[in-house]
């Protein structure tokens, strides 16, 4: 048996395997880490797009759908019982403050009043006479207590009788238009029944609701334009903003007051309210490029004259369909619009102007 050739062949196989495993036949790894200066060169070649933004003043118009309401709507109610003697006005009639609207039969109210008046005068005379006697020493002070009690009772009776006489007539507390007359002459009225509905429309309230997103844009006394149902536009003032949102709609109620001295504006009609929110010295940017810092602060990424990336915290003063209005920034900034998610502050990049119009 030829053992020597077999051993020789086995030795050749082992040496060949070790030679191949040593790596002399392999090329350097393509994924090996590049030197630091090479990495910087690669990052500097990264292309970002930017827009050059200049601060200016903007006007954002907020639209609110509203409804006209009267400034005052009063239900004039009877405060005593009685039979209706006379109705002094008609529906739709304009009345001045103090005008009589409804009148009850007096019954014995005037007699009761005169009797109470006489009793009061008698009680006053007796009290003052007894008081003089006490001062002169002819009567004790205790005797004056009884007369004083009688005087107070007479005063209370007189006041009640006077109130009953005053309640015979229902008068208008303000100027306005009689919207409705409820009873007829001869009917029995009881306490709480409505005599008439009085509406004052010298001022019109336009009520509406604004979303929780937009309520921060509003402030009392802001001027407003109100488009009426007939297409005409009148000036108004924002006079009320609710502090509590409706739990179902998450909206806040608002009121705009407009002048209606000619009573041309009807109550209950639909309106459109336009309120301008002036945004001063701000930048308008696409809202999509806003980002968060590691600390959770809202900001944008910009590049300086050396194309170095910076993160700047911003204050968002307004948001609408056009974009985000941001303030507390330099007059002119170069804002990264494409690629901002792939760079970090301190990186040097290849910056290219972005020609897309984001605000059309």
Secondary structure, DSSP 8 states (H G I E B T S, - for coil): --HHHHHHHHHHHHHHHHHHHTTTTS---TTS---HHHHHHHHHT-EEEEEEEE-EEEEEEEEEEEEEEEEEEEEEE-SS-EEEEEE---TT-EE-TT-EEEEE--TTHHHHHHHHHHHHHHHHHHHHHHHHHHHHTSS-THHHHHHHHHHHHHHHHHHHHHHHHHTTEEE-SS-EEEEEE---TT-EE-TT-EEEEEEEEEEEEEEEEEETTTGGG--TT-EEEEE-TTS-EEEEEEEEE-SS--TTT-EEEEEEEEE-TT--S-TT-EEEEEEEEEEEEEEEE-GGG-EE-TTS-EEEEEE-TT-BEEEEE-EEEEE-SS-EEEES--SEEEEEEESGGG--TT-B-EEEE----TT-
